[in-house]
Amino acid sequence: MALGSALAVARNSLRVTSGQMNVVSQNIAGARDPDYVRRTNHTHARLYSGVYATVRRESNPHLLASHLNKTSEAVASNVIASGITRLSDIYATDDFVRSPARLLAGFRDSLQTWYNQFDQAGPGDEAISRAKELASSLNEGSQAIARLRREADQDIKASVGRINDLLQRFREVDRMVTGAAGRGRDIDAYTYMDERDALVKQLSEEIGISTVTHNDGSMTIYGMDGSTLYDKEPRLITFSPATVLPAGAEGAAVYIDGVPLTHSSFRNQNGSGTLGGLLKVRDDIAPQYQKQLDEIAAALLDGFPEIFEDSTPGSGNIDLSGRLAVRAELDVEKGGSAAAIGTRDKVLELVNAFGKSRDYDGAAGISGSLTLIQYADNSLAWIENRRKDAISDAQYRETMYMRSAETLSNETGVNTDDELALMLQLEQSYSATAKIISAVGKMMDDLMAVIR
């Protein structure tokens, strides 16, 4: 080989090795960034002109898609678990002493005592006091559920705002990707792709999504119902929260370019993110628990009409638990008296009413012919079981999310030890090539000296 050819080969090798070292340096610098995707060098032979290197971004679309799904599942499950826990906490304080189940048992016992000691004034006042406490407990439960639904409504608005913001930011980065790729600046395009993937991950926390990457490097984003969230331009997501969200009233829908999100995936926590979890709490779980309290109130009104009344007659069973009250003629604070109940036999009828079964609306989640106390006990068990299952599901999906993140990181992230070992090899190669260039240079100097 001629000295000139040897020098050209060595210089070409030095240039390729220098580029490889630069890529490894970028990998090491991005090792702590969870959104950084590892770059790898690939050398290719070129006829008559040595070798050249290309850089590849080691992404894995399938693992990323799985991670996005696991992210949405985990976030939705946590939102649902939080909502159900809040519902459970309405009566969970002090071992459920303020729960309708506990207060109903106390009310029944106080009626029995009143019957046994009817000639005394104290037991009657105590029974009415227990009735007021029971009505107050149901009122408070209804108010707490309404408050939870209103807050979920506001949280939905905040989630929609974050989705719109992320889509706007996504548009800018997506254009940078296609622009850099179109100019052949793959290294810059890879950096923008990292930023774009980070935005997609954040978006999956808000709403379940899937993505499609096109030949020009651009990306399209779809919602879990198949609606397009982004295709060259972001779609506008709109939502108008209710000023007041009373029991029985449906919450407003979320719209994409004027089309409502009506697919069942947004009522199912799997793959639906914060938005889907909030919709499920607001529109499914909380209203169902509200119906249970209303069923208890309706049973009290039907079984104990001498003691309880609807403070707003003619409004039906919807939010009856929020309107249940003790009759004014029995309430000492309103100038009434327990004596207005009438005879001792009337009190016995009230005691016996606790032993009667009735059918309840299955839409509330509890069906069958049950006594009032049995229904209240089942309602308490229902919300506690839902809470337990929701927490267990959230923990499971959080574990799956962590595993998917680890798998994605292992496949596309940076192993610092491997990169440092590769850097050492490249440095040795660079040093060896530099020595070749130095030796060839000395030989050419010696040759020129002989010629002179």
N, C-alpha and C positions, 0 to 999 in steps of 0.2 A: 504494500500500500504506500502511495506517495505521501510525503510529509504533509502536503496541503490537504489531502483527503483525510488523513488522520486527524489533523487539526480541526477540520470542519465537522467530523463525526464527534469529536470531543466537545466542541462548542455546542453542537446540537444536544448532546447528552446533558451538558451543563444547564442549558436553557430548560429542558424538560424536567430535570431534577429540581431546579429552582421553582418551577411552577408547582410541582408536587409538594414541595416543602411549604409553599404558600397555602395550599389547600389544607394540609395537615394542621398548619398554624390556625387557620380559620376554624377547623373542627375543634381544636383544643379550646379556643376562645369561646366557642358556642356550647361547650360541654354542659354548662350549668343552665342553659336555656332549654326548658322543656319543649319548646316549639321549634327548636333548631333541628333540621334533618341533616344527617351526615352526608358529606360529599366524598366521592371516591375518584381516584385518578385511573384512567385506562389508557395505556400506551398502544400505539398502532404503527406498523411499519409502512413507509411510503417509498415507492420505487424511486431510486436515484437521489432521494433527499432525506435519508435517515428515518428517524422516528418522530412522532408527535403525540401529544397527550390530550385527552378530552376529560372533562369533569362531568360526573353524573351525580344527580341528587337521588339518594337512596330512599325514596318515598315508597310507601306501600298503601295504595288506595283501599284495598280490602280491609286491612287492619284499621285504617283511619275511619272507614265507614262503620266498622264494628264498635270502635271507641266512641264515635258520635252517638250511636244508638245506646250504648251502655251509659253514657253521660246523661242523656235525656231520661233514661229509666231511673237512674239513681236520684237525680234532682227531683223528678216528679214524685217518686216514692217518699222522699224526705219532706216535700211540701204536704203531701197527703197525711203522713204520720204526724206532722206538726199540727195540722188542722184537727185531726181526730183526737190528738192529745189535749188540745184546747177544749174540745167538746167534753172529753172525759173529766177535765179539771173543773168543769162547772159545778159538779157535785162531789168531786173526789176529796175535797178538803176535810180533814179530821175524820178520816175513815167513813166518808159518805153520810155523815150525820144529817146533812141537809138534802139528801137525795129524796125524791118522791117515795121510793120504796121504804126507806126508814121512817119517813114522816107519816106515811099511810099506816104503818104498823102502830106508830104512836097514837095516831088519831083513832084507830080502831080500839086500842086499849083504853083510851080516855073515854070513849063512848060507853064501853062496857062498865067502867068505873062509875060513870054518870048514871047508868041504868041501875047499878047496884046501890048507889047512894043518891037516888033521885030527890029525896027530901032535903038534901043539903045544897046550898048555893055554890059552894066551891067547885065541885066536880063539873058542873055545867059550864061554868066560866072557863075552866081548864080545857074542856073539850072544844069549845069555840076558839080558844086561843090556839089550840093545835090545828084546827081547821084553817085559821088565818095564816099560820106558819106554813101550812101545806100550800095554800093558794099563793102565798108570797114566793115560795120556792119555785113553783111553776112559772110565775111571772118573771122571776129573775132568770130562769133557764131560757125562756123565750127571748128575753132581752139580750142575753149573752149570745145566743145563736144568731140573732139579727145583727149584732155588733160584729161577729165573726164574718158573716156574709158581706157586710159593708166594707170591712177591711180587706177581704179577699177581692172585692170589686175594685178597690183602689190599687191593690197590688197587681191586678190584671192590667190596669192602666199603666202602671210603672213598667211592667214586663213588655207591653206593647211599645212603650217609648224606647226601651233598650233595644228591642228588635229593630225598630226603624233606624236607630242610631248605628247599630252594627251593620245593617245593610248599606247605609250611606258610606260608612268607612270601607266596607267591603268593595264597593264600586270603585273607589279610588285605587285601592291596592290591586284589584283585578285588572284595571287598565294599565297599571304599572307593569304587571306581569306580561301582558300581551305586547305592550310597547317594547319592553326590553327583549323579549323573545323575538319579536319581529325585526329588531336591529341586530340580532345575533349575539346579544350580550347575555349569555346564559347565566353567568355568575350573578349578575344583578337580578335576573329573573328568579333565580333560586332564592335569593334573599327575600324578594317580594312574596314568593310562594310560602315561605315560612310565616310571614306576617299574615298572609291570607288564611293559612291553616289555623293560626291562632284565633282569628276572628270567627272561623267556622266552628271551632271548639266552643267559643263563648256563646255563639248563636245556638248551639245544641243544648246549652243549659237553659235557654228560654223556651225553645220549641223544638219538637222532633223534626229532623231534617234528613234529607239525602242529597247527594251532590253528583254531578256529572261533569267531567273535565273534557274539553273539546280539543281538537287538533291544534288550534291556535294558542292553546294555553289557558283560555278563558274557562270559567266555571259557571254552571247553572245550579241554583239551589231550589229544591222542592220541599214543601211541607209534607207532613205525614199523611195528609188527605189527598196528596197529589197536586195540590195547588202550587203554582210557581211563585216563589218568593223573590228570586232574582234571576234575570236573564238579560244580560247587557245593562239593564237598568233595574233598580230595586222597585218592587211593588210596594204600594202604600198600605200599611196595616193600620186600621182605625178601630177605635173603641170609645164609647161614651159611657162612663160610669154613671150609675143611678145616684141622684141626690138622696133619695130614700129608697131602701130596698126592704119592704115589709115582708112578713112571712107569707108564703104562697106565691109571691111575685117572682117571675122568672128574670134572671139577670140579663143584661144586654149581651148580644153576640159580638164576637170579634170578626172583623171583615178584612178581606184582602181584595183591594180594588173593588170594593162594594159587594163582594161575594162572601157570605158568612161561612165561617169554619163550622160546618155541621157534621163532619165525619166523626164516627165513633171513637177514632183514635184520640180525639181531644177530650173524651170523657173517660178514657182508659189511661192509667198512669204509664203504661209501657210506651216509651219512646215519645213522650209528649212534653217533657221539660217543665219548667216552672209554670208556663201558661196552662198546659193541660192539667197539672196538679191543682192549680187554683180553680179552674173551671169545675173540676170534679168536686172539690170541697164546697164551692159556692152553690152549685146546681144539683148535686146528688146527695152527698153525705150529710151536710148540715140540714137541708130540707127534710130528709128522711128522719133524722133525730127530732126535728121540730114536730113532725107528724106523730111521733110516739108520745111526746108531751101533750099534744093536742088530744090524742086518744085517751090519755089518762084524765085530762080535764073534762072531756065529754062523758066519760064513765062516772066521774064525780057529779057532774051536773044531772045525769040521768038517774043515778042511784041515790043521790042525796039532795034532791031539789029543795028540801026544807032548810038546808044549810048554805048551799052554794048558789050563785047566780052568775049570769053572763053580764058583765058591766056594760056591754054594748050589744043588746039583744038584736037578733036578726042578721048577724054577721056570719053565721055558719060556724063550721068547726075550724076553719083556717085561723090560726093564732088564737084559738080558744084558751090555750094555756097562758097567754099573755093578758087575757081579759077576765079570767076566773077570779071571783071575789066572794067573800062571805056576806050573806044578806045583812043589810044595815040594821034590821030589827033585832038581830042577835048580837051585834057588835057593841060592846060596852062603850068603846071610844066614840061611837056615833050615836050614843044615847039609847042603844038597844039593850036587850037582856036575854040571857040564855033561856029564861022562863018562857019566851015567846015560842019555843019549840012545841009547847003544848003538853001532852000527856007523857007518862012513863012508857006507855005502849009505843008511842011514836019513836022514842029513843031505841026501844028494842027492835023496831023495824029497821032503823039505821044500822044497828049492830049486825042484824041478819043480812043486810045488803052486801056485806063483805064476803059472804059465802056464796053469793050468786055468780054464775059464770055468764059471760057474754062474748059475742063475736067481735073481733077487732079488724080494722082495715089492713089487709095483707100488704098494701103498698108501703106501710110503715116499717116493714121488715120483720114483723112478728105476727104470726097468724094462729088461728085455733080458738077454741072456746076456753077462756081463762077467767079466773076471778081477777078483780082489780089489783090485788096485791101480787098475784102471780104475774100479771102483765108488767107491773112496775119492776118486779125482780128480774124478769126477762129483759126488760129495757136496759136495766143497769148492766146485766151480763152482756147484752148485745154491744153496748158501746165499749165496754172493757175488752171484750174479745176482738172487736174491730181495732182498738188501740194496740193490743198485743200483736195481732197479725200485721198491722201496718208497720210497727216498729221492726218486727222480724223481717218483713219484706224489704224495708229500707236498709237494714243492715246487710241483707243478702245482696241487694243490688249495689250497695256501696262497695262490697267486696268484689263483685264482678267488674265494677268500674275501675277499681284499683288494679285488678289483674289485667284488664284491657290496656290501661295506661302503661303498666310495666311491660307488657308484651310489645306494645307499639314502640316504647322507648328502647327496648332491647333490639328491636329489628331496625329502627331508623335513627336512633340516637347515637351518641358518641361514647365510646369506651376509651377513657383517657389513657389507660395503660397500653391499649393497642396502638393508639395514636403516637404515644411517646416512643414506643418500640419502633414504629414505622419511621418516625422522625430520626431516630438514631441510625437506622439503615440508610436513609436518604442522605444524612450528613456524611456517613462513611463513603457513600457513592459519590457525593459531591466532592469530597476531599480527594478521592482516588482520581476522579476526572480532572480536577484542578492540577494534580500532579502530572497527569498525562500531558495536559496543555503546557505545563511548565517544561517538561522533558522535551516535547516536540519543539517548543520555542528555543530551547538551548541547542538542540540539534540543528535547527535552521540557522541560528547564530553562528555555530561552528562551521556550517557549510558555507555561509557567506564569508567567513573569515578566510577559509581555504581558497575561495574564488578570488578574493582580493589579493 
